[in-house]
Amino acid sequence: MRVASMVRASLLGFVLFVATGTPAVSAPREALFDDAELVSGNSLELAPPAISFVVPTPDAVVALDADMAAFVAPLKALRDPHQKLLALIEALEDRGMFSLEYAEVTRSARGTFHDRQGNCLSFTMLFVTLARAAGLQASYQSVDVPPYWSYDGQVVVARHVNSLVRTGYGEDTTVDFNVRPYEGKKRGRRVDDSYALGLFYTNLGAEAMVRGEHAAALAYLREAAGANAEFAGLWVNLGVLYSRRGNYDHAEAAYLRALELDDEEPSALANLTLVYETLGETDLAAEYRARAQEYRERNPYYHFASASLAYQEQRYEEALAQVRKAIRLAPDEHEFYELRGRVQTALGDARDASKSFERAREQLAAEELRAQTRVEFGGLALQ
């Protein structure tokens, strides 16, 4: 059995610009500041926060309160891990936890349990906390999912986290909250708790920045670096904070740090373009603009997003060209064929549209076969 699903993370993304040419590749710039200086925030000269806030300790993020302990207490007597997992899922269902409200808000395990609201990471941290309290061996898993492009040209980098539960000798069951229903291939790797904590604080930093609370954002991002500094998104968001304060040299160093960890991190590439344009470094701006565009051009999900926008705006020929590019790059995504069929219908090509819809059904059937059986529980899917 497998429990599965999908989500977007809360990293801040910026516009990716179209390349106007192929610039000569220059030597990489050396970052002017090290990690300690970037995390310190000394150059930001932030005023005291207008609204008081508390950065939760790592222990508090996954703390179990009395209500949560009482919730899992009946499960401890079960000895078989598989039965215990099923019992935990049933208990969550009985409590109405599969009617949880998804929101782009990061909450602790306790907050998610009581508020019944949060993002994918919040739900996953709650589940891991409860599973461990019940006596199950539960861990986090980082899942590679397709990037999501919003229609205004901004890119949101997907960093999806789910959980693995040991249910037998050499057998792990995946528990994954279904937020963005995407059925494509997903690759996962087990990560330790520090990764989840780093992502938790990074998300809080991004959310504070969106609210304009820069002192809080810095405090959360500093905590994220302390938990796990190997997450590129942390440094992207720190670079965004410096950019918004006009500290472009620090922003450059933060984006370059992100690219050390992931040399194709699209938000870092795009934001460096903006930094170099602001600093008058036109050659470097052109280079990073070209690298960002190259990333987009070879990514099928960018073309799918572009085709979807063109279809909504009734630019059907353009939509057809874009969705064809997406299919060439990823020929086994049923959503691509579904969109192609809708575009062809709009163009009056009923015969080709019928073929596209049939191909979409075939791909979907293949995906469902790979997933085997599937039963929906609101925000959670059991596989």
C-alpha positions in Angstrom: 0.0 0.0 0.0 1.2 3.5 -0.6 -0.2 6.8 0.5 0.5 9.6 -2.0 0.2 13.2 -3.3 1.8 16.6 -4.2 2.5 20.3 -3.5 4.2 23.6 -4.2 6.6 25.2 -1.7 6.7 28.8 -0.6 9.8 30.1 -2.2 9.8 33.5 -3.7 10.3 33.6 -7.4 10.8 36.4 -9.9 10.3 37.1 -13.6 12.5 35.1 -16.0 13.5 37.3 -19.0 13.8 36.1 -22.6 17.3 35.9 -23.9 18.1 38.3 -26.7 21.3 36.7 -27.8 24.0 34.3 -26.8 26.5 36.2 -24.7 30.1 35.1 -24.2 30.4 33.2 -20.9 32.4 35.2 -18.4 34.3 33.9 -15.4 32.0 33.4 -12.4 32.0 36.3 -10.0 33.4 35.7 -6.6 30.9 36.3 -3.8 31.9 39.3 -1.7 30.5 37.9 1.5 30.5 34.5 3.3 27.7 32.6 4.8 28.2 34.1 8.3 27.9 37.7 7.0 24.9 36.9 4.9 23.0 35.2 7.7 24.0 37.9 10.2 21.9 40.6 8.4 24.2 43.3 9.9 24.1 45.4 6.8 20.3 45.4 6.6 19.9 48.0 9.4 16.4 46.7 10.2 14.2 48.6 12.6 12.7 46.7 15.5 9.7 44.7 14.4 6.3 46.5 14.6 4.7 43.2 15.5 6.2 40.9 18.1 7.0 37.4 17.0 8.6 34.3 18.5 10.8 32.0 16.5 9.8 28.5 17.6 12.6 26.2 18.7 13.2 23.0 16.7 11.7 21.0 19.6 8.6 23.2 19.7 8.0 22.7 15.9 7.3 19.0 16.4 6.2 19.1 20.0 3.3 16.8 21.2 0.8 18.3 23.5 -1.7 16.6 25.8 -4.5 16.4 23.2 -2.1 14.9 20.6 -0.8 12.4 23.1 -4.3 11.3 24.0 -5.1 11.0 20.3 -2.3 8.5 19.6 -2.4 6.6 23.0 -4.9 3.9 21.8 -2.6 3.1 18.9 0.4 2.2 21.0 -1.0 -1.2 22.0 -1.0 -2.4 18.3 2.2 -4.3 17.5 2.0 -4.8 13.8 3.4 -1.6 12.1 1.1 -2.0 9.1 -2.0 -2.3 11.2 -0.8 0.6 13.4 -0.4 2.8 10.3 -3.9 1.9 9.1 -5.3 2.7 12.5 -3.6 6.1 12.6 -5.0 6.9 9.2 -8.5 5.8 10.3 -8.2 7.9 13.5 -7.2 10.9 11.5 -10.2 10.4 9.2 -12.6 10.0 12.2 -11.3 13.3 13.6 -12.0 15.0 10.3 -8.4 15.6 9.5 -8.9 14.7 5.8 -11.1 17.7 5.5 -8.1 19.9 6.4 -8.0 23.3 4.6 -4.9 23.8 2.5 -3.3 27.2 2.8 0.0 28.7 1.9 0.8 29.0 5.6 3.4 27.0 7.5 2.4 25.7 10.9 3.9 23.6 13.5 2.7 20.1 14.1 0.6 21.3 17.1 -0.8 24.3 15.1 -1.8 22.1 12.2 -3.5 19.5 14.5 -5.6 22.1 16.3 -6.2 24.6 13.5 -6.7 21.9 10.8 -5.0 24.3 8.3 -1.6 24.5 6.7 0.5 23.6 3.7 1.9 20.3 2.7 4.9 20.6 5.0 2.7 21.4 7.9 0.6 18.3 7.3 3.6 16.1 6.8 5.3 17.3 10.0 2.1 16.6 11.9 1.8 13.1 10.5 5.5 12.3 11.3 5.0 13.6 14.8 1.9 11.5 15.4 3.4 8.4 13.7 6.5 8.5 15.9 4.4 9.1 19.0 2.4 6.0 18.1 5.5 4.0 18.0 6.1 3.9 14.2 9.4 4.5 12.5 8.6 7.5 10.4 11.0 9.8 8.4 10.8 12.6 5.8 11.3 12.2 2.1 12.1 15.0 -0.3 10.3 14.5 -3.6 11.2 16.0 -7.0 8.1 17.3 -8.7 7.7 19.5 -11.8 8.3 23.2 -11.3 5.2 25.3 -11.4 5.0 28.5 -13.5 2.3 31.0 -12.6 0.8 32.8 -15.6 2.4 36.1 -14.8 5.8 34.6 -15.6 6.9 33.9 -12.1 8.4 30.6 -11.2 7.7 28.8 -8.0 10.2 26.0 -7.3 8.6 22.8 -6.1 10.1 21.4 -3.0 7.7 18.7 -1.9 8.1 16.7 1.3 6.2 13.6 2.3 6.8 10.8 4.8 8.0 7.2 4.9 6.8 4.8 7.4 8.5 1.4 8.0 5.7 -1.1 7.8 7.6 -4.3 7.4 11.1 -5.8 7.0 12.6 -3.8 4.1 9.2 -2.3 3.4 8.4 1.4 3.6 5.0 3.0 3.0 4.8 6.5 1.6 2.3 8.9 3.2 1.8 12.0 1.0 -0.8 14.7 1.2 -2.5 15.5 -2.0 -2.5 19.3 -2.6 -1.6 19.7 -6.2 -3.0 16.7 -8.0 -0.2 15.8 -10.4 0.2 12.2 -11.5 3.5 12.3 -13.2 6.7 10.5 -12.1 8.0 11.5 -8.7 11.5 10.7 -7.4 12.1 10.8 -3.7 15.0 10.6 -1.3 15.0 10.1 2.4 16.1 13.2 4.3 16.8 13.8 7.9 14.8 16.0 10.3 17.2 18.9 9.8 16.1 19.2 6.1 12.4 19.4 7.1 13.2 22.0 9.8 15.3 24.0 7.4 12.4 24.1 4.9 10.0 25.0 7.8 12.0 28.1 8.8 12.6 29.0 5.2 8.9 29.0 4.5 8.2 31.1 7.6 10.8 33.6 6.3 9.2 33.8 2.9 5.8 34.3 4.4 7.1 37.1 6.7 8.7 38.8 3.7 5.5 38.7 1.8 3.9 40.5 4.7 6.6 43.1 4.7 8.0 41.9 8.1 11.7 42.0 7.2 13.0 41.6 10.8 10.9 38.5 11.2 12.0 37.2 7.8 15.7 37.5 8.7 15.1 35.8 12.1 13.4 32.8 10.4 16.0 32.5 7.6 18.8 32.7 10.1 17.2 29.8 12.0 16.8 27.9 8.7 20.6 28.3 8.1 21.2 26.9 11.5 19.0 23.9 10.8 20.2 23.1 7.3 22.3 25.5 5.2 22.4 23.1 2.2 19.0 24.2 0.8 19.3 26.5 -2.2 15.9 28.1 -1.5 17.1 29.5 1.8 19.7 31.5 0.1 17.4 32.6 -2.7 15.0 34.0 -0.1 17.8 35.6 1.8 18.9 37.2 -1.5 15.4 38.5 -2.1 15.4 40.1 1.4 18.7 41.9 0.6 17.4 43.0 -2.8 14.3 44.5 -1.3 16.4 46.5 1.1 18.7 47.7 -1.7 21.7 45.7 -0.6 22.6 44.3 -4.0 26.1 43.1 -3.3 24.8 41.0 -0.5 21.9 39.8 -2.6 24.4 38.8 -5.3 26.4 36.8 -2.8 23.3 35.0 -1.6 22.1 34.1 -5.1 25.6 32.8 -6.0 25.5 30.7 -2.8 22.2 29.2 -4.0 23.8 28.4 -7.4 26.7 26.6 -5.6 24.1 24.2 -4.2 22.0 24.0 -7.4 23.5 25.5 -10.5 20.1 25.5 -12.2 18.1 27.0 -9.5 15.8 29.1 -11.7 14.9 31.8 -9.1 18.6 32.4 -8.4 19.3 32.8 -12.1 16.4 35.2 -12.7 17.2 37.3 -9.6 20.8 37.6 -10.5 19.7 39.0 -13.8 17.8 41.7 -12.0 20.7 42.4 -9.6 23.2 42.8 -12.5 20.9 45.0 -14.4 20.5 47.2 -11.4 24.3 47.3 -10.9 24.9 48.1 -14.5 26.7 44.8 -15.2 25.1 44.4 -18.6 27.2 41.4 -19.8 26.6 39.4 -16.6 22.9 40.3 -16.8 22.7 39.0 -20.4 24.6 35.8 -19.4 22.2 35.0 -16.5 19.2 35.9 -18.6 20.3 33.4 -21.2 20.9 30.7 -18.6 17.4 31.3 -17.2 15.9 31.1 -20.7 17.8 28.0 -21.5 16.4 26.3 -18.4 12.9 27.3 -19.4 13.3 26.1 -23.0 14.3 22.6 -22.0 11.6 22.3 -19.3 8.3 20.8 -20.6 6.3 22.2 -17.7 7.3 25.8 -18.7 5.9 25.1 -22.2 2.8 23.5 -20.7 2.2 26.6 -18.6 2.7 28.9 -21.6 0.3 26.8 -23.7 -2.3 26.9 -20.9 -2.1 30.7 -20.8 -2.3 31.0 -24.5 -5.3 28.7 -24.6 -7.1 30.8 -21.9 -6.4 33.9 -23.9 -7.7 32.2 -27.1 -4.3 32.3 -28.8 -4.8 28.8 -30.1 -2.0 28.5 -32.7 0.5 29.7 -30.1 -1.0 27.3 -27.6 -0.7 24.4 -30.0 3.0 25.2 -30.7 3.8 25.4 -27.0 2.0 22.2 -26.0 3.8 20.3 -28.9 7.1 21.4 -27.4 6.0 20.1 -24.0 5.0 16.8 -25.5 8.3 16.4 -27.3 10.2 17.0 -24.1 7.9 14.8 -21.9 5.8 12.4 -24.1 4.1 10.5 -21.2 2.2 13.3 -19.4 -1.6 12.8 -19.9 -2.3 16.5 -19.0 -0.3 17.6 -22.1 -2.4 15.5 -24.4 -5.6 16.7 -22.7 -4.6 20.3 -23.4 -3.6 19.5 -26.9 -7.0 18.0 -27.5 -8.8 21.1 -26.1 -6.6 23.4 -28.3 -7.3 21.3 -31.4 -11.0 21.4 -30.7 -10.9 25.2 -30.5 -9.1 25.2 -33.8 -11.9 23.0 -35.3 -9.7 20.0 -35.8 -12.1 17.4 -34.3 -10.3 14.3 -35.7 -6.8 15.2 -34.3 -8.5 16.3 -31.0 -10.1 12.9 -30.7 -6.7 11.3 -31.1 -5.2 13.6 -28.4 -8.0 12.8 -26.0 -7.5 9.1 -26.6 -3.8 9.4 -26.0 -4.5 11.3 -22.8 -6.7 8.4 -21.6 -4.0 5.9 -22.4 -1.4 7.8 -20.5 -3.7 8.3 -17.5 -4.5 4.6 -17.5 -0.8 3.7 -17.5 -0.3 6.1 -14.6 -3.1 4.6 -12.7 -1.8 1.1 -13.3 1.6 2.2 -11.9 -0.2 3.6 -8.9 -2.2 0.4 -8.5 -5.3 0.9 -6.4 -6.2 4.4 -5.1 -8.8 5.5 -2.6 -9.3 9.2 -1.9 -9.6 10.6 1.6 -10.1 14.3 1.0 -6.6 15.7 1.1 -4.9 12.3 1.4 -4.7 9.5 -1.2 -4.0 5.9 -0.2 -2.1 3.8 -2.7 
